[in-house]
């Protein structure tokens, strides 16, 4: 089963290459079992130090399955945000729009979401979607 990888997991794996969880993720990256979406690609590529690194990272991302961001995903993200507004503490205000789109893309693609971002834990209070925290907490 494919899984969508969030930027938080991607960056953590790159910064912790010796960790077994990071090694497993990097192996999965090259085996075709990971997916991404436009917001994740843009966030990952924003971290490139220079053009050469940008191109290397873009090549890695090119091989991943795409979970599209379409009108259904945008509508679902808005619905999730509305549901977050019903939680105590104005959770809809502190949850980034990018995370809402990534979570909705994973739901629409029927994929678990690999991450290291507590905002996805908050989103999952509403969506009950499958999440996998990468590495130690």
Backbone torsions as a table, in degrees:
resi	resn	phi	psi	omega
1	UNK	NA	133.7	177.5
2	UNK	-74.4	155.3	176.1
3	UNK	-134.0	146.0	177.3
4	UNK	-89.6	130.2	179.8
5	UNK	-100.5	129.2	176.8
6	UNK	-86.7	159.5	178.4
7	UNK	-54.3	-40.6	-176.9
8	UNK	-59.4	-40.4	178.8
9	UNK	-72.5	-41.9	180.0
10	UNK	-58.1	-50.8	-177.6
11	UNK	-66.3	-42.2	178.7
12	UNK	-59.8	-42.9	-180.0
13	UNK	-63.1	-39.9	178.9
14	UNK	-66.8	-33.1	-179.7
15	UNK	-84.9	-12.6	-177.9
16	UNK	-130.5	54.0	-172.7
17	UNK	-62.6	-21.1	-179.5
18	UNK	-82.6	-15.2	-179.6
19	UNK	-70.0	135.7	-179.5
20	UNK	-57.4	-35.6	178.5
21	UNK	-65.9	-39.0	177.8
22	UNK	-67.2	-42.1	178.3
23	UNK	-61.5	-41.2	178.4
24	UNK	-63.3	-42.2	179.1
25	UNK	-64.8	-43.6	-179.1
26	UNK	-66.3	-33.9	174.5
27	UNK	-65.2	-45.4	179.3
28	UNK	-62.1	-35.2	179.3
29	UNK	-56.6	-38.7	-176.8
30	UNK	-93.1	-0.5	-178.4
31	UNK	-104.7	1.1	175.0
32	UNK	84.3	14.5	-178.9
33	UNK	-101.2	3.0	179.3
34	UNK	-110.0	152.1	177.5
35	UNK	-127.5	166.7	176.8
36	UNK	-143.9	-176.0	175.1
37	UNK	-147.6	168.3	-174.2
38	UNK	-54.0	-46.5	-179.2
39	UNK	-61.1	-38.1	178.9
40	UNK	-66.6	-45.8	178.7
41	UNK	-56.0	-46.0	-178.6
42	UNK	-64.0	-41.4	179.0
43	UNK	-66.5	-43.1	-179.9
44	UNK	-63.1	-46.6	-177.7
45	UNK	-67.8	-26.5	176.5
46	UNK	-60.8	-27.7	-178.7
47	UNK	-81.1	-3.2	-179.0
48	UNK	-65.6	132.6	-177.0
49	UNK	-74.2	-26.2	-177.6
50	UNK	-160.0	179.1	-176.2
51	UNK	-62.6	-41.6	-180.0
52	UNK	-61.4	-44.7	179.2
53	UNK	-67.6	-36.8	176.4
54	UNK	-57.4	-48.1	-178.6
55	UNK	-65.1	-38.4	176.9
56	UNK	-62.7	-45.9	-179.2
57	UNK	-66.4	-39.6	178.7
58	UNK	-62.8	-37.6	176.9
59	UNK	-63.5	-43.2	177.3
60	UNK	-60.7	-43.1	-178.4
61	UNK	-69.4	-31.9	-177.8
62	UNK	-60.3	-31.1	-177.8
63	UNK	-79.7	-5.2	-177.5
64	UNK	-88.6	148.1	172.9
65	UNK	-63.2	145.2	-179.8
66	UNK	-101.4	128.7	169.4
67	UNK	-95.2	107.4	-171.2
68	UNK	-67.1	149.1	171.4
69	UNK	-103.2	102.7	-178.8
70	UNK	-123.2	-171.9	-177.3
71	UNK	-61.1	-36.1	179.2
72	UNK	-65.7	-41.0	178.7
73	UNK	-65.0	-43.0	179.0
74	UNK	-63.3	-40.8	178.1
75	UNK	-65.0	-40.2	178.2
76	UNK	-65.6	-41.8	178.2
77	UNK	-60.1	-40.4	177.9
78	UNK	-66.2	-39.8	177.9
79	UNK	-64.2	-41.3	177.4
80	UNK	-63.2	-43.7	179.3
81	UNK	-60.5	-40.7	177.5
82	UNK	-62.0	-44.5	179.2
83	UNK	-64.2	-35.2	176.6
84	UNK	-64.1	-30.4	178.6
85	UNK	-63.9	-21.5	179.7
86	UNK	-81.7	-12.3	179.5
87	UNK	-82.0	151.2	176.4
88	UNK	-61.2	143.9	174.2
89	UNK	91.4	16.1	176.8
90	UNK	52.3	48.5	-177.1
91	UNK	-57.8	-27.4	180.0
92	UNK	-66.5	-23.0	-178.3
93	UNK	-84.7	-26.8	-176.8
94	UNK	-97.6	-5.8	-179.5
95	UNK	-93.2	118.9	-177.0
96	UNK	-62.1	143.1	179.0
97	UNK	-58.3	-37.4	178.6
98	UNK	-59.3	-43.9	-179.6
99	UNK	-64.7	-36.8	176.5
100	UNK	-62.5	-42.9	179.1
101	UNK	-66.3	-41.7	179.8
102	UNK	-64.9	-45.1	178.9
103	UNK	-62.0	-44.3	179.7
104	UNK	-65.1	-38.2	177.6
105	UNK	-62.7	-41.7	178.9
106	UNK	-63.9	-41.2	178.9
107	UNK	-63.4	-49.5	-178.3
108	UNK	-62.5	-33.0	179.6
109	UNK	-85.7	-2.4	-178.9
110	UNK	56.9	50.4	-179.3
111	UNK	-126.8	142.2	169.8
112	UNK	-67.2	158.1	-178.2
113	UNK	-112.0	121.8	176.7
114	UNK	-93.5	127.2	-172.6
115	UNK	-155.1	175.9	169.5
116	UNK	-145.1	48.7	-173.4
117	UNK	-137.4	116.5	-176.6
118	UNK	-63.2	-19.9	176.6
119	UNK	-60.5	-33.0	178.0
120	UNK	-69.0	-30.4	175.5
121	UNK	-65.4	-39.8	177.2
122	UNK	-65.3	-45.8	178.7
123	UNK	-58.6	-41.5	-177.7
124	UNK	-67.7	-18.1	172.5
125	UNK	-60.0	-30.5	179.8
126	UNK	-91.8	-48.6	-170.4
127	UNK	-84.5	-25.6	-175.1
128	UNK	59.1	23.5	-179.1
129	UNK	-73.3	153.9	178.7
130	UNK	-71.8	129.3	178.9
131	UNK	-123.9	151.8	171.5
132	UNK	-133.5	116.0	176.1
133	UNK	-76.3	128.8	-179.2
134	UNK	-89.4	124.0	175.1
135	UNK	78.9	-168.0	-177.5
136	UNK	-71.7	155.5	178.2
137	UNK	-88.9	NA	NA
